[in-house]
Amino acid sequence: MIVLGIETSCDETGVALYNTAPWEEGTPASQGILGQGLHSQIAMHRDYGGVVPELASRDHIRRVLPLLDQSLAQSGLQLADIDAVAFTQGPGLAGALLVGSAFAKSLAQGLNLPSIGVHHLEGHLLSPLLGQTAPQFPFIALLVSGGHTQLMKVSGIGQYELLGESLDDAAGEAFDKTAKLLGLDYPGGAAISKLAEQGRPGIFDLPKPMLHSGDLDFSFSGLKTAVLNQMKKFEEKKIADAVQIAQCHADLARGFVDAIVTVLVSKSEKALKQSGCKHLVLAGGVGANLQLRAALNEKANRNGFAVHYPPLELCTDNGVMIAFAGALRLLEKNNGSTHSGAFDVKPRWDLQSNNLK
């Protein structure tokens, strides 16, 4: 079965074609990726310091058809070869989601194919199954994507249990807001991680929110405030030397990243112990953070659990993860909506409410 995936939840337009044969045959799932196209809107939104929803929606309209053509060309397939269409139904920006829903459902109806709405976070959560070493069910998933930081127990496809989540700012939001404080470009995650590599450990011992809370929830708004307070203290010294200022920013970035990594790793390890699982999955945009990956690898080697990542190119939003998640849902006989005239989207959507019964 060949599934077309459409991703338009925020500021990336992703289109991909996935063949379920490798998954069904028990061979590496990554072999099912037939073709893909991805366009990032980062350059367009950078001048505004964040995503502008109206601009995002209009750009999706411009990009989705050329990316479909690109994916078909890579795969050597025709529209007639597609068996189903998957699209991101939510959560995300309402206007952006509507573009993908309208395109996917119109195409499916025109080709007389089933269409299935996919939960964006499920796409991220299952993407490590496309890695070189796929995790075994059940596993713990640390989802760190944009406005979401969650720990989930994954017992199978469509079997998700929320263990903990962010109560205010998610890790991705904290990265972006702190990067802005330090004068870095949007998006802040990669920029602040790169700056942190030049920072000295321990210069700024920033708070590690909820590290010892006794539960698996997260809170990062106070960490952003701590960075702001440290910057004000430094500015009060009226230091004019550019080298010292740059080093201060790098040290603050290092303290910030170290604090977030410490909390994420500690909570993930606690979730593994409480659940008895031996496999941890890291998924979502922050999953590309090298400091977080290094810390998780070190902890896994020390404590005897396995940690799995999606391929780096699949950490950001993309069409492959939507095609893959939709394909697995279809194989589980969850056929989504067929020929529905409504372009229904769910900007706010609890992942557990989408569990298979």
Residue, then its C-alpha position, 0 to 999 in steps of 0.5 A: m500500500i502506497v500512502l501520500g502524506i501531507e504536513t501543513s501544521c505550522d511553518e513547514t510544508g511537507v509531502a511524502l510517499y510511503n510504501t508499507a511493504p517493508w513494515e509488513e515484511g519486518t524489514p527496516a521501515s525506512q526502506g518504505i520512503l519512496g519520495q519526499g519534498l519539504h519547504s521551510q518558511i523560516a526565512m520568511h518568518r524570521d523578520y517577524g521573530g516568529v510564525v505569522p499564521e496568515l503568511a504561513s497559510r498562504d505559503h502552504i497553498r503555493r508550495v504543496l502542489p510543486l512538492l507533490d510533483q517533486s515527490l512523485a518524480q523522486s519515486g517514479l510513481q503516478l497519482a494513479d499508484i497512490d492507495a490512500v492520502a494522509f494529512t495532518q488534522g491537528p494540532g496546529l495553526a487552524g488556517a495552515l491545517l485547513v490548507g492541508s486538509a482541503f488539498a488532501k481530501s480533494l485529491a482523495q475524492g478526485l482519485n476515489l481514495p480513502s483519506i485519513g487525518v493524522h495527529h501531528l504528535e503521533g507523527h513525531l512519536l512514531s518517526p523513530l521507528l524509521g531510524q536505524t534501530a527501531p524501538q520495541f513496544p512498549f516504550i517511553a516517548l519524550l516528545v519535545s516539539g514546539g509548544h509540546t513537551q510530553l512523556m508518553k507510554v507507547s504500548g503500540i500503534g494508537q495506544y498512548e498514555l500521557l505520563g507528564e507534560s509542560l504546565d506552561d512554557a514547553a521546552g521549544e518555547a523556552f528555547d525560542k524566547t531565551a534566544k530572543l533575549l540573547g539577540l539570536d535569530y528565530p527559530g531559537g533552538a538551533a541558534i542557542s544550542k550552537l552558542a552554548e557550545q562556546g559557553r563555559p559550564g557552571i558559570f551560570d547555575l540556572p534553576k532546573p524547574m520541577l526537577h524534584s517535583g515528584d511527578l513527570d510534569f515540566s515547567f520552563s517559564g521560570l527558566k526563561t525569567a532567570v536568564l532575563n534576570q542574569m542579563k539585567k545584572f550583567e548589563e548593570k555592570k555597564i561592560a562595554d567590551a564586546v568579547q566579554i559581552a559575547q562570552c556572557h551570552a555564550d555562558l548564559a546559553r550554556g547554563f540554559v541548555d544544561a538546565i533544560v537537558t538535566v530536567l528532560v533527562s531526569k524525568s525521562e529516566k524516572a518514567l522508564k523506572q516507573s513503567g519498567c520500560k527499557h526503550l526510550v524514544l526522543a522525538g520532535g524538533v528539540g530531538a535534534n539538539l546535540q547536547l540532549r542526545a549526548a546526555l541521553n546516550e551517556k545516561a543510557n550507557r550507564n543505566g542499561f536502557a536503549v535510546h532511539y532517535p528519528p533520522l536528523e532530517l525527520c526531527t522537524d515537521n515533515g511529510v514522511m512522518i505523516a505518511f508513515a503514521g497514516a499508513l500504520r493507522l490504515l494497517e490497523k484498520n482505522n480507515g479515517s474518513t472517506h470522501s467526506g466533504a468537510f475539511d475538518v481540522k483540530p487545532r487543539w487535539d489531545l493525543q490520547s483521545n485519538n487512541l485506537k479502541 
